[in-house]
């Protein structure tokens, strides 16, 4: 009478491990792509809510609130006027907190002044002011959020409207 050994051969185990590692690699790659796409969409939503919050704060407080965007630092901040000087409010660091970088045409920084009437003051808002180039904010500006190959963007119109 012959006794049969039960179990798996070494070749069968190696093949199963190889197939499992290939499937794990494909799943991780897909997860990273989804995570990147989610990060840029989240950054876009964060910026749009900041923009809306600056507008709301201007209406509630009755003072001009400035939303400053600095692509070189991948950040945005709110400022409010305290008499003749500005005081810093909240700061959102998109790179540190979401892993997303900010881009504008030419890499220029810009600011939008939200008035107590709920719209932007076009004579106050400007882009490129921090790079020695000052132009009145009379054109549409595109703010792009990027992480690796994934991007999302918003259009900022002269009167402070945001189109996402």
C-alpha positions in Angstrom: 0.0 0.0 0.0 1.3 3.4 -1.0 1.1 6.4 1.3 0.3 9.7 -0.5 1.6 12.9 1.0 -0.9 15.7 1.2 0.0 19.4 0.8 1.4 21.7 -1.8 4.6 21.5 -3.7 7.2 24.3 -3.6 6.4 25.3 -7.1 2.7 25.7 -6.4 3.5 27.9 -3.4 5.9 30.1 -5.4 3.3 30.6 -8.1 0.6 31.6 -5.6 2.9 34.1 -3.9 3.9 35.5 -7.2 0.3 36.0 -8.3 -0.6 37.5 -4.9 2.3 40.0 -5.1 1.3 41.1 -8.7 -2.3 41.7 -7.6 -1.1 43.6 -4.5 1.1 45.8 -6.7 -1.8 46.6 -9.1 -4.1 47.4 -6.2 -1.5 49.8 -4.5 -0.9 51.6 -7.8 -4.7 52.1 -8.3 -5.0 53.3 -4.7 -2.2 55.9 -5.2 -3.9 57.3 -8.3 -7.2 57.6 -6.5 -5.5 59.2 -3.5 -3.8 61.8 -5.7 -7.1 62.6 -7.6 -8.9 63.0 -4.2 -6.2 65.3 -2.9 -6.4 67.8 -5.7 -10.2 67.8 -5.6 -10.1 68.3 -1.8 -7.6 71.2 -2.3 -10.0 72.8 -4.8 -13.0 72.5 -2.4 -10.9 73.9 0.5 -9.9 76.9 -1.6 -13.5 77.5 -2.7 -14.7 77.3 0.9 -11.9 79.7 2.0 -13.0 82.1 -0.7 -16.6 81.9 0.4 -15.6 82.3 4.0 -13.7 85.5 3.2 -16.7 86.9 1.5 -19.0 85.9 4.4 -16.6 87.4 7.0 -16.5 90.7 5.1 -20.3 90.9 5.1 -20.6 89.9 8.7 -17.9 92.2 10.0 -18.5 95.1 7.8 -14.8 95.4 6.9 -12.7 94.4 3.9 -11.3 90.9 4.1 -8.3 90.1 1.8 -7.7 86.6 0.5 -4.0 86.3 -0.4 -2.8 83.4 -2.5 1.0 82.7 -2.6 1.8 79.9 -5.1 5.5 79.9 -4.3 4.6 78.9 -0.7 1.7 76.7 -1.8 -0.5 78.6 0.7 -3.4 81.0 1.1 -4.2 83.4 4.0 -6.9 85.8 5.0 -6.1 89.3 6.2 -8.4 91.9 7.7 -7.9 95.6 8.1 -7.3 97.0 11.6 -7.4 100.7 10.9 -4.8 101.4 8.3 -2.8 98.1 8.8 -3.6 94.6 7.9 -3.6 91.7 10.4 -3.1 88.1 9.4 -5.9 85.7 9.9 -6.0 82.0 9.1 -3.4 80.4 6.9 -3.9 77.3 4.7 -0.8 75.4 3.6 -1.9 73.2 0.7 1.5 71.4 0.4 1.9 70.6 4.0 -1.7 69.6 4.8 -2.8 68.1 1.5 0.4 67.5 -0.5 -0.9 69.7 -3.3 1.0 72.6 -5.0 -0.6 75.8 -6.3 0.0 77.3 -9.7 -1.0 80.5 -11.5 -0.1 82.0 -14.8 3.5 83.0 -14.5 3.6 81.8 -10.9 2.3 85.1 -9.6 0.8 85.6 -6.2 -2.5 87.5 -6.1 -5.0 88.8 -3.6 -8.7 89.5 -3.7 -10.3 92.1 -1.5 -13.8 91.1 -0.4 -15.9 94.2 0.5 -18.7 94.3 3.1 -21.1 94.4 0.1 -20.1 90.8 -0.8 -18.1 91.3 -3.9 -14.4 91.9 -4.7 -13.1 95.4 -5.0 -11.3 95.4 -8.4 -9.2 98.4 -7.6 -7.8 96.6 -4.5 -7.4 93.0 -5.9 -4.2 92.4 -7.8 -2.0 89.7 -9.1 1.7 89.5 -9.3 2.2 92.2 -6.6 4.8 90.1 -4.7 7.0 89.6 -7.8 7.4 93.3 -8.7 4.7 93.0 -11.3 1.5 94.8 -10.3 -1.6 94.6 -12.5 -5.2 95.4 -11.5 -7.3 92.3 -11.2 -9.4 92.9 -14.2 -8.9 89.6 -16.0 -10.0 86.1 -15.2 -7.3 84.2 -13.2 -6.9 80.4 -13.2 -5.6 78.8 -9.9 -4.5 75.3 -10.5 -4.0 72.6 -7.8 -1.5 69.9 -8.7 -0.2 66.6 -7.3 2.0 64.6 -9.6 -0.1 64.2 -12.8 -3.5 65.1 -11.3 -4.8 68.6 -11.5 -7.9 70.6 -10.7 -8.5 74.3 -11.2 -10.8 77.2 -10.4 -11.4 80.4 -12.3 -11.4 83.6 -10.3 -13.3 86.4 -12.0 -12.6 90.1 -11.3 -15.6 90.7 -9.1 -14.6 87.8 -6.8 -16.7 85.0 -8.3 -15.2 81.5 -8.3 -16.0 79.0 -10.9 -14.9 75.5 -10.1 
